[in-house]
Amino acid sequence: MRTLGIDTSNYTTSAAVFDGEDGCNAGRLLTVRPGELGLRQSDALFQHVKALPQRFQELREAGWLENLSAVGVSDRPRAVEGSYMPCFLAGDSLGHALALTLNVPCYRVSHQQGHVAAAAWSAGHLELMDRPMLAWHLSGGTTELLYVEPEGVNVSAHRIGGTSDISAGQLIDRTGVLLGLDFPAGKAVDALAEGQTGRKFTVKLNDLTFSLSGMENKMRAMAEQGEEPGRICGFVLETVADIVRRTTLAALARYPGLPVLCSGGVASNRRLRAVLTEACGAVFAQPRYSTDNAMGVAILAHRLRERELEA
């Protein structure tokens, strides 16, 4: 049985198919003009509408669009009241139209739930979906520490910590753009920071919540003082890894014994992965499934369809 997943997040258009064991994801970043830090929602929605046919063409050429049994779509950022972004309308509307055409069910899930599912599966631990765990969603728009528990074959995620202002991804992207790198800048910042370890700013942790705006000010001051770009990038990434580590350990003191799963584009950062692996044995999505993708949506659609067929 194969299920199709569609995710039109703020910066990536993606479609994926999952067959219960393996899958294929076709994704592409939206275009952001040089020097800019993002897109208006209307521009993101327009780009998604234009890009979706090509994502389906890639799946077709790879032989994955045959015998689809269900369609899954991410229709909102989080599965909480009031969570909404217009960019998800592109995938939501197309997914429902396809399901009607194919005469198969269409399932709505959140972008965040898809991240958790893709991370667990790509790490080889899909069984984590069936037990409580702690999960980080670390991306350009989100830095949240979640208490996750099973909700049927999906998961329910409750925010217990994270940033009170800008996300880790925003800090990293702003650092990169300030240094003349293209947006999103995560991979380039990671590359520049290679070999730069040790220096960091100790961010204050308050009941599993922290602020990164002060770190942004320090980063800008370093740039204005002519600090070498690699040292700036290393300083920023070391600081992010340190505060995420300390927050995780504080959460584990409250919820002892829970596994820790990490998803989102920032979770592909090499320094962060090394620090959290050493600190608590955290489980990470494979780098290509850390960033926004539709695989988790396809996985959740597969699990939901299996449950209906077994009922």
C-alpha positions as CSV (number, residue, x, y, z in Angstrom):
1,M,0.0,0.0,0.0
2,R,1.3,3.4,-1.0
3,T,0.3,6.8,0.4
4,L,1.0,10.3,-0.9
5,G,2.0,13.2,1.4
6,I,2.1,16.9,0.5
7,D,3.7,19.6,2.5
8,T,3.8,23.3,1.5
9,S,5.7,24.9,4.3
10,N,7.0,28.4,4.5
11,Y,10.1,27.7,2.5
12,T,9.9,24.2,0.9
13,T,7.5,22.6,-1.6
14,S,7.5,18.8,-1.1
15,A,5.6,15.7,-2.1
16,A,6.4,12.2,-0.9
17,V,5.2,8.6,-1.2
18,F,5.5,6.0,1.6
19,D,4.9,2.2,1.2
20,G,5.1,1.1,4.8
21,E,8.9,0.6,4.7
22,D,10.5,2.8,2.2
23,G,9.6,6.1,0.4
24,C,10.6,8.9,-1.9
25,N,10.5,12.6,-1.1
26,A,10.6,15.3,-3.8
27,G,11.3,18.7,-2.4
28,R,12.6,22.1,-3.4
29,L,13.3,25.3,-1.6
30,L,11.3,28.4,-2.5
31,T,13.3,31.3,-4.0
32,V,14.2,34.2,-1.8
33,R,15.9,37.2,-3.3
34,P,19.5,37.8,-2.3
35,G,19.9,39.8,1.0
36,E,16.3,39.1,2.1
37,L,15.4,37.1,5.1
38,G,12.2,35.5,3.9
39,L,9.0,35.6,1.9
40,R,5.6,37.2,2.3
41,Q,2.9,34.5,2.6
42,S,1.3,35.5,-0.7
43,D,4.7,35.0,-2.5
44,A,5.2,31.7,-0.8
45,L,1.7,30.5,-1.8
46,F,2.3,31.6,-5.4
47,Q,5.6,29.7,-5.6
48,H,4.1,26.5,-4.1
49,V,1.3,26.5,-6.7
50,K,3.8,26.8,-9.5
51,A,6.2,24.2,-8.0
52,L,3.9,21.4,-7.1
53,P,3.5,19.9,-10.6
54,Q,7.3,19.5,-10.9
55,R,7.4,17.7,-7.5
56,F,4.8,15.2,-8.8
57,Q,6.7,14.8,-12.1
58,E,9.8,13.8,-10.1
59,L,7.8,11.2,-8.2
60,R,6.3,9.9,-11.4
61,E,9.7,9.5,-13.1
62,A,10.9,7.6,-10.0
63,G,8.0,5.2,-10.3
64,W,6.3,6.1,-7.1
65,L,2.9,7.4,-8.2
66,E,1.2,4.1,-8.9
67,N,-1.5,2.5,-6.8
68,L,-2.0,5.2,-4.2
69,S,-4.4,4.2,-1.4
70,A,-4.6,7.6,0.5
71,V,-3.4,11.2,0.4
72,G,-2.1,13.1,3.4
73,V,-1.7,16.9,3.6
74,S,-0.3,19.2,6.2
75,D,-2.8,22.0,6.6
76,R,-1.3,24.0,9.5
77,P,2.0,24.5,11.3
78,R,0.9,22.9,14.6
79,A,-2.0,20.8,15.8
80,V,-3.2,23.5,18.2
81,E,-6.1,26.0,18.1
82,G,-5.4,29.0,16.0
83,S,-2.4,27.6,14.2
84,Y,-2.6,28.8,10.6
85,M,-0.4,29.9,7.7
86,P,-1.8,30.6,4.1
87,C,1.1,28.8,2.4
88,F,-0.4,25.4,3.5
89,L,-3.5,26.1,1.4
90,A,-1.6,25.1,-1.7
91,G,-0.9,21.5,-0.6
92,D,-4.2,21.2,1.3
93,S,-6.4,22.1,-1.7
94,L,-4.4,20.0,-4.2
95,G,-4.3,17.0,-1.9
96,H,-8.1,17.0,-1.4
97,A,-8.7,17.4,-5.1
98,L,-6.4,14.5,-5.9
99,A,-8.1,12.3,-3.2
100,L,-11.5,13.0,-4.8
101,T,-10.1,12.2,-8.2
102,L,-8.5,9.0,-7.1
103,N,-11.5,8.1,-4.8
104,V,-9.2,7.6,-1.8
105,P,-9.3,9.1,1.7
106,C,-7.5,12.4,2.5
107,Y,-6.1,12.9,5.9
108,R,-5.1,16.3,7.4
109,V,-2.2,16.5,9.8
110,S,0.0,19.3,11.0
111,H,3.5,20.2,9.7
112,Q,5.0,19.6,13.1
113,Q,3.5,16.1,13.4
114,G,4.9,15.4,10.0
115,H,8.4,16.5,11.2
116,V,8.2,14.1,14.2
117,A,7.1,11.2,12.0
118,A,9.8,11.8,9.4
119,A,12.5,12.1,12.1
120,A,11.4,8.9,13.9
121,W,11.2,6.9,10.6
122,S,14.5,8.2,9.1
123,A,16.3,7.6,12.3
124,G,15.1,4.0,12.2
125,H,12.9,4.4,15.3
126,L,9.4,4.7,14.1
127,E,8.4,2.8,17.3
128,L,8.9,6.1,19.1
129,M,5.6,7.3,17.7
130,D,3.9,4.7,20.0
131,R,5.4,5.9,23.4
132,P,5.9,9.2,25.2
133,M,9.1,11.1,24.3
134,L,10.7,14.6,24.2
135,A,11.1,16.1,20.8
136,W,12.8,19.2,19.6
137,H,11.4,21.0,16.6
138,L,14.3,23.3,15.5
139,S,13.7,25.2,12.3
140,G,13.8,28.6,10.7
141,G,10.5,29.5,12.3
142,T,10.3,27.3,15.4
143,T,12.4,26.4,18.3
144,E,10.2,24.3,20.6
145,L,10.8,21.5,23.0
146,L,7.8,19.2,23.0
147,Y,6.4,16.6,25.2
148,V,5.0,14.1,22.7
149,E,2.6,11.2,23.4
150,P,0.7,8.8,21.1
151,E,-2.7,9.9,19.9
152,G,-4.1,7.0,18.0
153,V,-1.6,6.3,15.2
154,N,-0.6,10.0,15.2
155,V,1.0,12.0,18.0
156,S,0.0,14.9,20.3
157,A,2.7,17.4,21.0
158,H,2.6,19.8,23.9
159,R,5.1,22.7,24.1
160,I,7.1,22.6,27.3
161,G,10.0,24.8,26.4
162,G,12.0,26.6,23.7
163,T,12.6,30.2,22.7
164,S,10.6,33.2,23.9
165,D,11.5,35.3,20.8
166,I,13.5,34.5,17.7
167,S,14.1,30.9,16.8
168,A,17.5,29.2,16.5
169,G,17.0,29.0,12.7
170,Q,16.3,32.8,12.5
171,L,19.4,33.5,14.5
172,I,21.5,31.3,12.2
173,D,19.9,32.7,9.0
174,R,20.3,36.3,10.2
175,T,24.0,35.5,10.9
176,G,24.5,34.1,7.4
177,V,22.7,36.9,5.6
178,L,24.7,39.5,7.6
179,L,27.8,37.8,6.4
180,G,26.7,37.8,2.8
181,L,25.5,34.2,2.5
182,D,22.3,33.1,0.7
183,F,19.1,32.5,2.6
184,P,18.4,30.0,4.1
185,A,22.0,30.0,5.5
186,G,22.2,27.0,7.8
187,K,24.5,24.8,5.6
188,A,26.8,27.6,4.8
189,V,27.1,28.8,8.4
190,D,27.8,25.2,9.4
191,A,30.5,24.9,6.8
192,L,32.1,28.2,7.9
193,A,32.0,27.2,11.5
194,E,34.0,24.0,11.0
195,G,36.8,23.7,13.4
196,Q,35.6,26.7,15.5
197,T,34.6,25.3,18.9
198,G,34.8,26.3,22.5
199,R,33.7,30.0,22.4
200,K,30.1,30.6,23.3
201,F,27.7,32.9,25.1
202,T,25.9,31.4,28.0
203,V,22.2,32.1,27.4
204,K,20.0,32.3,30.5
205,L,17.6,29.4,31.0
206,N,14.3,30.1,32.8
207,D,11.9,27.2,33.3
208,L,12.9,25.5,30.0
209,T,12.5,28.8,28.1
210,F,15.2,31.0,26.8
211,S,15.8,34.1,24.6
212,L,18.1,34.4,21.6
213,S,17.7,38.1,20.8
214,G,20.6,39.0,23.1
215,M,22.7,36.5,21.2
216,E,21.7,38.2,17.9
217,N,22.9,41.5,19.3
218,K,26.3,40.0,20.2
219,M,26.6,38.4,16.8
220,R,26.0,41.8,15.1
221,A,28.5,43.5,17.4
222,M,31.1,40.9,16.5
223,A,30.5,41.6,12.8
224,E,30.8,45.3,13.3
225,Q,34.1,44.8,15.1
226,G,35.5,42.9,12.1
227,E,35.5,39.5,13.6
228,E,36.4,36.7,11.1
229,P,33.2,35.1,9.7
230,G,34.2,31.6,10.7
231,R,34.6,32.6,14.3
232,I,31.2,34.4,14.3
233,C,29.5,31.3,12.9
234,G,31.3,29.0,15.3
235,F,30.3,31.3,18.2
236,V,26.6,31.3,17.2
237,L,26.4,27.5,16.6
238,E,28.2,26.7,19.8
239,T,25.8,29.0,21.7
240,V,22.8,27.4,20.2
241,A,24.1,23.9,20.9
242,D,24.8,24.8,24.5
243,I,21.4,26.2,25.3
244,V,19.6,23.3,23.6
245,R,21.8,20.9,25.5
246,R,21.1,22.6,28.9
247,T,17.4,22.8,28.2
248,T,17.2,19.1,27.2
249,L,19.0,18.0,30.4
250,A,16.7,20.2,32.5
251,A,13.6,18.6,30.8
252,L,15.0,15.1,31.3
253,A,15.3,15.9,35.0
254,R,11.5,16.4,35.0
255,Y,10.7,13.6,32.6
256,P,13.4,11.0,33.4
257,G,14.0,8.1,31.0
258,L,12.2,9.6,28.0
259,P,13.9,9.3,24.6
260,V,14.8,12.6,22.9
261,L,14.0,13.0,19.2
262,C,15.3,16.0,17.1
263,S,13.7,17.3,13.9
264,G,13.8,20.5,11.8
265,G,16.4,22.0,9.6
266,V,18.6,23.2,12.5
267,A,18.7,19.6,13.7
268,S,21.0,18.8,10.8
269,N,23.7,21.0,12.2
270,R,26.8,18.9,13.0
271,R,27.8,20.6,16.2
272,L,24.3,20.3,17.7
273,R,24.1,16.6,16.7
274,A,27.4,15.9,18.4
275,V,26.6,17.8,21.6
276,L,23.1,16.2,22.1
277,T,24.3,12.7,21.2
278,E,27.0,12.9,23.9
279,A,24.7,14.6,26.4
280,C,21.6,12.4,26.3
281,G,21.9,9.9,23.3
282,A,19.4,12.0,21.3
283,V,18.0,10.5,18.2
284,F,18.2,12.6,15.0
285,A,16.4,12.6,11.7
286,Q,18.7,11.9,8.8
287,P,19.9,15.3,7.5
288,R,17.7,15.2,4.3
289,Y,14.7,14.5,6.5
290,S,15.6,17.1,9.1
291,T,14.6,19.9,6.8
292,D,11.0,20.5,5.7
293,N,9.7,17.5,3.8
294,A,6.5,15.6,3.0
295,M,7.7,12.2,4.1
296,G,6.3,12.4,7.6
297,V,2.9,13.4,6.2
298,A,2.9,10.4,3.9
299,I,3.9,8.2,6.8
300,L,1.1,9.5,9.0
301,A,-1.4,9.0,6.1
302,H,-0.2,5.4,5.8
303,R,-0.7,4.7,9.5
304,L,-4.1,6.3,9.4
305,R,-5.2,4.3,6.4
306,E,-3.9,1.0,8.0
307,R,-6.0,1.7,11.1
308,E,-9.1,2.3,9.0
309,L,-8.6,-0.9,7.0
310,E,-8.0,-2.9,10.2
311,A,-11.2,-1.5,11.9
